[in-house]
Amino acid sequence: MQLSVEISKYPLADNYIAAISDFIERLNNYPSIHVITNTMSTQVFGEYDAVMQALSIEMKTTYERWGKSVFVCKFINGDLRPEA
């Protein structure tokens, strides 16, 4: 099953841009998922298990590396990547 996720991350720290950039860069290292970033959010697309595994690992890494952060996510089944 394909999955589409929209994520907005809100680090509760002064150095919030570095914390957001670090999370996005780490997501981009997964060849099995497709990541699109804009000024409002990051969208992740791919096979359900691959997307969920990447998010689980990288959200945990964020908490360990940067401390408190809020993640606001929307999940929908299917590949809803915008057409180019």
C-alpha positions as CSV (number, residue, x, y, z in Angstrom):
1,M,0.0,0.0,0.0
2,Q,1.2,3.5,-0.9
3,L,1.2,6.2,1.8
4,S,1.3,10.0,1.6
5,V,2.3,12.1,4.7
6,E,2.4,15.8,5.2
7,I,4.7,16.9,8.1
8,S,5.2,20.2,9.8
9,K,7.9,20.2,12.5
10,Y,8.1,22.8,15.2
11,P,11.3,22.6,17.3
12,L,11.0,24.1,20.8
13,A,14.4,25.7,20.6
14,D,16.1,28.9,19.5
15,N,18.1,27.1,16.8
16,Y,14.9,25.9,15.0
17,I,16.1,26.2,11.4
18,A,19.0,23.9,11.9
19,A,16.8,21.3,13.7
20,I,14.3,21.4,10.8
21,S,17.0,21.2,8.1
22,D,18.6,18.3,9.8
23,F,15.3,16.3,9.9
24,I,14.7,17.0,6.2
25,E,18.2,16.1,5.2
26,R,18.0,12.8,7.0
27,L,14.7,11.9,5.3
28,N,16.3,12.6,1.9
29,N,18.8,9.9,2.6
30,Y,16.2,7.1,2.2
31,P,16.2,6.0,-1.4
32,S,12.9,4.1,-0.9
33,I,10.8,7.2,-0.2
34,H,10.1,10.4,-2.1
35,V,10.4,13.7,-0.2
36,I,9.1,17.1,-1.3
37,T,9.8,20.2,0.8
38,N,8.2,23.6,0.6
39,T,8.1,26.6,2.9
40,M,5.1,25.2,4.9
41,S,5.7,21.5,5.2
42,T,7.4,18.4,4.0
43,Q,5.6,15.7,2.1
44,V,6.8,12.1,2.2
45,F,5.5,9.4,-0.3
46,G,6.2,5.7,-0.7
47,E,5.4,2.2,0.4
48,Y,3.6,2.3,3.8
49,D,6.2,0.3,5.7
50,A,9.2,2.3,4.3
51,V,7.6,5.6,5.1
52,M,6.6,4.7,8.6
53,Q,10.0,3.1,9.3
54,A,11.8,6.3,8.1
55,L,9.5,8.6,10.1
56,S,9.9,6.4,13.3
57,I,13.7,6.4,13.1
58,E,14.1,10.1,12.2
59,M,11.5,11.4,14.7
60,K,13.3,9.5,17.5
61,T,16.7,10.8,16.2
62,T,15.3,14.4,16.3
63,Y,14.2,14.0,19.9
64,E,17.6,12.5,20.9
65,R,19.6,15.1,19.0
66,W,17.5,18.3,19.4
67,G,15.2,17.9,22.4
68,K,11.6,18.8,22.4
69,S,9.8,19.2,19.0
70,V,6.2,19.1,17.9
71,F,5.4,17.1,14.8
72,V,2.0,17.8,13.1
73,C,1.3,15.1,10.5
74,K,-1.5,14.2,8.0
75,F,-1.6,10.6,6.7
76,I,-3.5,9.4,3.7
77,N,-3.3,6.1,1.8
78,G,-2.3,6.3,-1.8
79,D,0.5,8.2,-3.6
80,L,-0.7,11.8,-3.9
81,R,2.5,13.3,-5.2
82,P,1.7,16.5,-7.2
83,E,2.0,16.2,-10.9
84,A,5.1,18.0,-12.3
